[in-house]
């Protein structure tokens, strides 16, 4: 009996010990899972993320972005790869395509099913919503939680809501200025030379007398930095004059007026404001305000760098934007430019999609791609390496927070907003300390869209969208540069849009808005 009793006690002790060990093991695993990824950590969350870098299989991530050619890119990528290999046993193959060709290149890759991992996407270039509708990107909600928890938490939830499609997130937000306020910049030297009162500019038409002086008296200068792409013309004309929010995609029929609390869907191209903008463009074309072949010009970076333009366009105003502009112009300082904004800061329903990265459905390593996004958005050294290159070779530090490119730098992309969390970037020369905090405050104070959080599902009308997109791409560059007879081409434009299904798109947009309202 005594032996049996001792044996029973030993069994109980064994069971309790095993159970306790199991609990301790589970608790240990949980701590590893919750461990934050930072610049010194080579472990991440669950699955692959519980492994150290040398336990992970090596992978190469193919990453596509838009930008201008940077001769020093290979040196930067080599250094970048050394650092990320130590952390997640991955390297990147970065392909930079010029702004004018990027969208076509990515769309061809998507259509052919070419394998790649990451690409830049937005509502204005490589259209986010349309790509989601084509099933080109994968939903990343689970990946965010497992492999990029810290990067995810840095971004306000209301912005994540602006990029959800049917409740899912398909793109990682590069957090920067999120609200929108159209802006142009006028060279201070020439404004003073011609006694131009920039405070008198309330609409874009008010710059006409000044531009006329430049055309007639400054043969070595180009009045305005414009191209036929999706940024400068939109900024100069549409955004500054037409107070709408496009909800079906950039330059796709389907919008609301930003001051319309009823959120009634319209075909923006049929608005009087659009016709009047085309009319103004025709007038300025005939006054020689820009080159006659403007409708085919897609890249003006060389002329900008040489300081050829008297008026510069910008996507949106943000604190310190003059420093960004000056950094792209040889010999320029922020104080050389007078900033003119139009309207109040506005947080659009798709504003989070202003600059993003998406993971392709053809990616073989989506987990590692998300690990990379976590690193880029939380590791300041890695992020600034992408933004400015190698210290001492491509840039020098002015002080703890400010940098400037070395003379004739071979790497100076000026696209820190494209790479990741911009508030981790060094300030450019001339930008005051605290600018990032001011930008975040501006984001928080901006007037929200009446449909903030609404995302249009393009699937029911994807055929109509594709046809209308082709028509817009054909006609708008011609009409917006005044290159053709206005009434003839405008009427043909609207007629073709309607035959292609523009009103079907608008009706579907209205239906979805009405359904969305019921959930609010």
URDAUR-V408226 format. One record per helix or strand of 2 or more residues. SS is the DSSP state (a for helix, b for strand). FROM is the first residue (numbers start at 1). TO is the last residue. If there is no record, write none. Layout:
((SS:FROM:TO) (SS:FROM:TO))
This chain:
((a:2:34) (a:47:50) (a:53:55) (b:59:66) (a:73:88) (b:90:97) (a:99:112) (b:118:122) (a:128:133) (a:141:147) (a:149:153) (a:157:161) (b:164:165) (b:168:169) (b:172:173) (b:183:187) (a:188:193) (a:198:200) (a:204:217) (b:222:224) (a:232:241) (b:244:246) (b:255:257) (a:268:270) (a:272:286) (a:294:296) (a:301:305) (b:309:314) (a:321:326) (a:334:336) (b:337:341) (b:346:347) (a:351:354) (b:356:360) (a:366:378) (a:380:388) (b:395:397) (b:402:405) (a:416:419) (a:422:424) (b:427:428) (a:435:445) (b:447:448) (a:458:480) (a:486:500) (a:502:518))
